[in-house]
Every structure is written in C-alpha cells, then in structure tokens.
Amino acid sequence: MAAVPYVGRFAPTPSGPLHAGSLVAALASWLDARAHGGRWLVRIEDLDAPRNVTGATEFILGQLDRCGLVPDGEVRVQSQHTAHYEAALQRLVEQSDAFPCACSRRDRIYPGTCRGGLGGKPARAWRLRTQRGDEAPRDAPVEIAWLDRRLGLQHQDVAHEVGDFVLKRADGIWAYQLAVVVDDAMQGVTDVVRGEDLASNTARQILLQRRLGVATPRYLHAPLVLGADGEKLSKQNGAQPLDLDSPLATLREAGRVLGVQADGTAVAGWLASAVMHWRTITRM
C-alpha cells in the first residue's frame, strides 16, 4: 500500500503579529513538510473572537511571506467552518460520548458532576465523556500513549489528569480540542509539528480522534523560546513582533533554537540548506 502523502500545518491565532516563539513553530512545521516532500498548510484559528485583533490575519500571512514560508493552497479560517464542529459534536452526542454540563470552569480536573444529568440546572457547556458508559467506575483509567518524534514515548491518563473536557464552551465558543481534531481530519493532516507547550493537549486530541473515527497524525513538539521570566515567550509576557528588517537574521535565530545549522546569504538559500540539515536531526 502506498504511503499517505505528507500534509503538515501551522495554525496561528490572530491575536496579534507573530513573535520569535511563533516563528520557531512555523519554521519547524515548514521544514518538516519540505524535508518529507509534502504540503504545508496554514490555518487561522480565530474561534475565540474576543482575542482576535483586526488585521492580524493579513499581517501574519505577510510575516510568513517575508520569511519565505508560503502555504501550499488556500488558508483555512476556522470561523468559516463551524458547521463541521457542530456535526462532530452531534456525532459524539449520538454515540453517548458527549453530554451537557451545568458546571463552571473552576475545577482544574473535572470530576464528572453532570455525567448523570443536570439536576434541573440549565446546560452551560458540552463535555466529552472520557470513560465510556455510565457503568464505568469513576476511577477507571483512560490511558493514552503516543510516540513524539522529539520527546519520545509519552502517555497520559485523561480521566485522572484532565477529566471530561469541554467541547463547546458556555459562551458558545467551540473548544480548541474539538476544533483542531476536526480541522486536521478535514485537511488530511498527517503530521503535527508545533511547540512543546501543546504536548499536554495531545492525549485529549487522540482520544477525540478515536471517538470520531478519524486518523491520528504523527506528532513532533518543538523547543520553545523563553521570555525574560523563564516562561514560554508570549504576548502576555512581553513578546515583541518579529523584526523583519532582516528576515534572514530572524530565520537564523529561529533555526538556532531548533538546532538547525544552515548556510546561505539569502532567505531561499538558507531555507534550502535548513531543509537538508533538518533531515539529519529529526526522526523522519
């Protein structure tokens, strides 16, 4: 049987311009797609409307273009595909894999309060039933294991470490976990390359993929750029927009974080060299 053609993606949130940390994730996913002779897609994850910044999508695409990272095909915008998330939720409901919930989001690990009914309270959100069947004991593990191409073997007991997680929020916004699984399936994504901070989401996404009967991609979680406080660089801790006066210098710095050694005096040449080195430092 022929191998499924490689499809990768970069999925920024339009809450502002790309910064050094987001460029590292974009470059890693682009390099991996090119190293495999595959396609590289860009998806704008704009479902959390209050966080969106007007004009950010166009600005982000312009930043990527300046760095030579041009998507293969049309850019997918999540807010244009909400019918797909609704269909996925309805399938989970029909399978008794999703239930309405009247609880607030205060609990870090959801204890399953509304699994057996709302007790007359109005529904606020929808959650995935991690333990299938009402007869499942509350302490039954839901162990998910996967092989990360950089981090190695990973595992998480979703029932104990997360609980029944949200699929649609009380404010009507589709949850990241459901949207990303549906989008990856719709776009035929075979390989997810993203920042290491998202590794903890992987078990929930694999569980959803299994419940929805869609393929599970391979995963590679790339190193993070840290801010002055030692935390992941983000807009919340002062990340500045990319300095693109010299795109080549900016790419070289992102490559340094990824451990990429590449030569070239122009963007195109450096990227070509970086692709060759990427093949030698990753688990293909």
C-alpha positions as CSV (number, residue, x, y, z in Angstrom):
1,M,0.0,0.0,0.0
2,A,1.4,3.4,-0.9
3,A,2.3,5.8,1.9
4,V,-0.2,8.6,2.6
5,P,1.3,11.9,1.2
6,Y,2.7,14.1,3.9
7,V,0.5,17.1,4.9
8,G,1.7,19.5,7.7
9,R,0.2,22.7,9.0
10,F,0.9,25.9,11.0
11,A,-2.1,27.2,12.9
12,P,-1.7,30.7,14.5
13,T,-4.3,32.6,16.4
14,P,-4.9,36.1,15.0
15,S,-4.4,37.8,18.4
16,G,-1.5,39.8,17.1
17,P,1.6,39.6,15.0
18,L,3.9,36.6,15.0
19,H,6.8,36.8,17.6
20,A,10.0,34.8,17.9
21,G,8.3,31.9,19.5
22,S,5.6,31.5,16.9
23,L,8.2,31.8,14.1
24,V,10.1,28.8,15.6
25,A,6.9,26.7,15.4
26,A,6.1,27.9,11.9
27,L,9.7,27.2,10.7
28,A,9.7,23.7,12.3
29,S,6.5,22.7,10.6
30,W,7.6,24.2,7.3
31,L,11.0,22.4,7.4
32,D,9.4,19.1,8.3
33,A,6.9,19.3,5.4
34,R,9.7,20.2,2.9
35,A,12.0,17.5,4.3
36,H,9.3,15.0,3.6
37,G,8.4,16.4,0.1
38,G,5.0,17.2,1.4
39,R,2.5,20.0,1.6
40,W,2.5,22.8,4.2
41,L,-0.8,24.4,5.1
42,V,-1.7,27.5,7.2
43,R,-4.9,27.6,9.3
44,I,-6.1,30.7,11.1
45,E,-7.5,29.6,14.5
46,D,-9.9,32.5,15.1
47,L,-12.8,30.9,17.0
48,D,-12.0,32.8,20.2
49,A,-13.4,36.0,18.8
50,P,-12.7,38.2,21.8
51,R,-9.0,37.6,21.4
52,N,-8.8,38.4,17.7
53,V,-7.1,41.6,16.5
54,T,-8.4,43.3,13.4
55,G,-6.0,42.9,10.5
56,A,-3.8,40.3,12.3
57,T,-4.5,37.5,9.8
58,E,-3.2,39.5,6.9
59,F,-0.3,40.7,8.9
60,I,0.7,37.2,9.9
61,L,0.5,36.0,6.4
62,G,2.7,38.9,5.3
63,Q,5.3,38.0,8.0
64,L,5.4,34.4,6.8
65,D,5.8,35.5,3.2
66,R,8.7,37.8,4.2
67,C,10.4,34.7,5.7
68,G,9.8,32.6,2.6
69,L,7.2,30.4,4.3
70,V,4.4,30.4,1.8
71,P,1.5,27.9,2.3
72,D,0.6,25.3,-0.3
73,G,-3.0,26.1,-1.0
74,E,-5.8,28.2,0.4
75,V,-5.6,29.3,4.0
76,R,-8.3,27.7,6.2
77,V,-10.1,30.1,8.6
78,Q,-11.8,28.3,11.4
79,S,-14.7,30.6,11.8
80,Q,-15.9,29.7,8.3
81,H,-16.3,26.1,9.2
82,T,-18.4,26.0,12.4
83,A,-20.9,23.6,10.8
84,H,-18.2,20.9,10.8
85,Y,-17.7,21.3,14.6
86,E,-21.4,21.1,15.1
87,A,-21.6,17.9,13.1
88,A,-18.8,16.4,15.1
89,L,-20.5,17.3,18.4
90,Q,-23.8,15.8,17.2
91,R,-22.0,12.5,16.3
92,L,-20.4,12.4,19.8
93,V,-23.8,13.0,21.4
94,E,-25.4,10.3,19.3
95,Q,-22.7,7.9,20.5
96,S,-23.3,8.9,24.1
97,D,-19.7,10.3,24.1
98,A,-20.7,13.9,24.9
99,F,-23.1,15.4,27.5
100,P,-24.3,18.8,28.6
101,C,-22.8,20.3,31.7
102,A,-24.1,23.0,34.1
103,C,-20.8,23.5,36.0
104,S,-18.5,26.4,35.9
105,R,-14.8,26.1,34.7
106,R,-13.4,26.4,38.2
107,D,-12.3,22.8,38.6
108,R,-8.9,22.0,37.1
109,I,-9.8,18.4,36.8
110,Y,-13.5,17.9,36.1
111,P,-15.0,15.3,38.5
112,G,-17.9,14.3,36.3
113,T,-20.6,16.1,38.2
114,C,-23.1,16.3,35.3
115,R,-22.5,12.9,33.7
116,G,-25.7,11.5,35.1
117,G,-27.8,14.6,34.4
118,L,-28.1,18.3,35.1
119,G,-30.3,18.1,38.2
120,G,-32.6,20.8,36.8
121,K,-29.9,23.3,36.1
122,P,-29.5,24.8,32.6
123,A,-26.8,23.4,30.3
124,R,-23.8,25.7,30.0
125,A,-21.3,23.7,28.0
126,W,-20.7,20.3,26.3
127,R,-18.1,17.9,27.5
128,L,-16.6,14.6,26.3
129,R,-17.3,11.6,28.4
130,T,-13.8,10.2,28.8
131,Q,-15.0,7.0,30.5
132,R,-17.4,5.3,28.1
133,G,-20.7,4.1,29.6
134,D,-22.3,5.1,32.8
135,E,-21.3,1.8,34.3
136,A,-17.6,2.7,34.1
137,P,-16.2,3.1,37.6
138,R,-15.1,6.7,38.4
139,D,-11.5,5.5,39.0
140,A,-11.2,3.7,35.6
141,P,-8.2,5.0,33.8
142,V,-8.3,6.3,30.2
143,E,-4.6,5.8,29.3
144,I,-3.4,7.3,26.0
145,A,0.1,6.7,24.8
146,W,1.8,8.1,21.7
147,L,5.3,8.5,20.3
148,D,6.5,12.0,20.0
149,R,9.2,12.3,17.3
150,R,11.3,14.6,19.5
151,L,10.2,13.9,23.1
152,G,9.9,10.1,22.7
153,L,7.2,7.9,24.3
154,Q,4.5,9.9,26.1
155,H,1.4,8.9,28.0
156,Q,-1.4,10.5,29.9
157,D,-4.4,9.1,31.9
158,V,-7.0,11.5,30.5
159,A,-9.7,10.5,33.1
160,H,-7.5,11.2,36.1
161,E,-5.3,14.1,34.8
162,V,-8.0,16.0,32.9
163,G,-11.5,14.5,33.3
164,D,-14.4,15.1,31.0
165,F,-13.1,18.0,29.0
166,V,-15.0,20.8,27.3
167,L,-16.0,20.6,23.6
168,K,-18.2,23.7,23.4
169,R,-17.8,26.4,26.0
170,A,-20.6,28.1,28.0
171,D,-20.1,31.3,25.9
172,G,-20.9,29.3,22.7
173,I,-17.2,29.2,21.5
174,W,-16.0,25.9,20.2
175,A,-13.2,24.5,22.3
176,Y,-9.7,24.2,20.9
177,Q,-9.5,20.4,21.4
178,L,-12.6,19.6,19.2
179,A,-11.8,22.2,16.5
180,V,-8.2,21.2,16.0
181,V,-9.2,17.5,15.7
182,V,-11.9,18.3,13.1
183,D,-9.7,20.7,11.2
184,D,-6.8,18.2,11.0
185,A,-9.1,15.5,9.8
186,M,-10.8,17.7,7.2
187,Q,-7.4,18.9,5.8
188,G,-5.9,15.5,5.8
189,V,-3.1,16.5,8.1
190,T,-0.6,13.6,8.6
191,D,2.0,15.3,10.8
192,V,1.5,17.9,13.5
193,V,4.6,19.9,14.3
194,R,4.1,22.5,17.0
195,G,5.5,24.0,20.2
196,E,6.3,21.8,23.2
197,D,3.8,23.7,25.3
198,L,1.0,22.0,23.4
199,A,2.2,18.4,24.0
200,S,-0.1,18.1,27.0
201,N,-3.1,18.5,24.7
202,T,-2.1,15.5,22.5
203,A,-3.8,12.8,24.6
204,R,-7.1,14.5,24.6
205,Q,-6.9,15.0,20.8
206,I,-6.0,11.4,20.2
207,L,-9.0,10.3,22.4
208,L,-11.3,12.5,20.3
209,Q,-9.8,11.2,17.0
210,R,-10.6,7.7,18.2
211,R,-14.2,8.6,19.2
212,L,-14.8,10.4,15.8
213,G,-13.2,7.6,13.8
214,V,-10.5,9.8,12.2
215,A,-6.8,9.2,11.6
216,T,-4.2,10.2,14.3
217,P,-1.3,12.2,12.9
218,R,2.3,11.8,13.9
219,Y,3.4,14.4,16.4
220,L,6.6,16.4,16.9
221,H,6.8,19.1,19.6
222,A,9.5,21.6,19.0
223,P,11.5,23.5,21.6
224,L,10.2,26.8,23.0
225,V,11.5,30.3,23.0
226,L,11.5,31.5,26.6
227,G,10.8,35.0,27.8
228,A,12.8,37.0,30.4
229,D,10.7,35.4,33.2
230,G,11.8,31.9,32.1
231,E,8.3,31.1,30.8
232,K,7.2,30.4,27.2
233,L,7.5,33.6,25.2
234,S,4.1,35.0,24.5
235,K,2.2,38.2,24.1
236,Q,1.2,38.0,27.7
237,N,4.8,38.3,28.9
238,G,6.0,40.9,26.5
239,A,6.8,39.2,23.3
240,Q,7.6,41.7,20.6
241,P,6.5,41.3,16.9
242,L,9.2,39.8,14.7
243,D,11.9,42.1,13.5
244,L,11.7,41.6,9.7
245,D,14.2,44.3,8.7
246,S,16.4,41.3,8.1
247,P,14.3,38.2,7.5
248,L,17.4,36.1,7.1
249,A,18.8,37.0,10.5
250,T,15.4,36.3,12.1
251,L,15.3,32.9,10.4
252,R,18.8,32.1,11.6
253,E,17.8,32.8,15.2
254,A,14.7,30.6,14.9
255,G,16.9,27.9,13.4
256,R,19.3,28.2,16.3
257,V,16.5,27.4,18.7
258,L,15.7,24.3,16.6
259,G,19.3,23.2,16.4
260,V,19.4,23.8,12.7
261,Q,22.8,24.5,11.1
262,A,22.3,26.1,7.7
263,D,24.2,28.3,5.3
264,G,23.0,30.9,2.8
265,T,23.2,34.6,2.1
266,A,19.6,34.9,1.1
267,V,16.3,33.6,2.5
268,A,15.7,31.0,-0.2
269,G,19.2,29.6,0.0
270,W,19.2,29.4,3.8
271,L,15.9,27.6,3.8
272,A,17.1,25.0,1.3
273,S,20.2,24.4,3.4
274,A,18.0,24.2,6.6
275,V,15.8,21.5,5.0
276,M,18.8,19.4,4.3
277,H,20.0,19.7,7.9
278,W,16.5,19.1,9.3
279,R,16.6,15.6,7.7
280,T,19.6,14.7,9.8
281,I,18.4,15.9,13.2
282,T,14.8,14.6,13.3
283,R,13.2,11.2,13.4
284,M,11.9,11.0,9.8
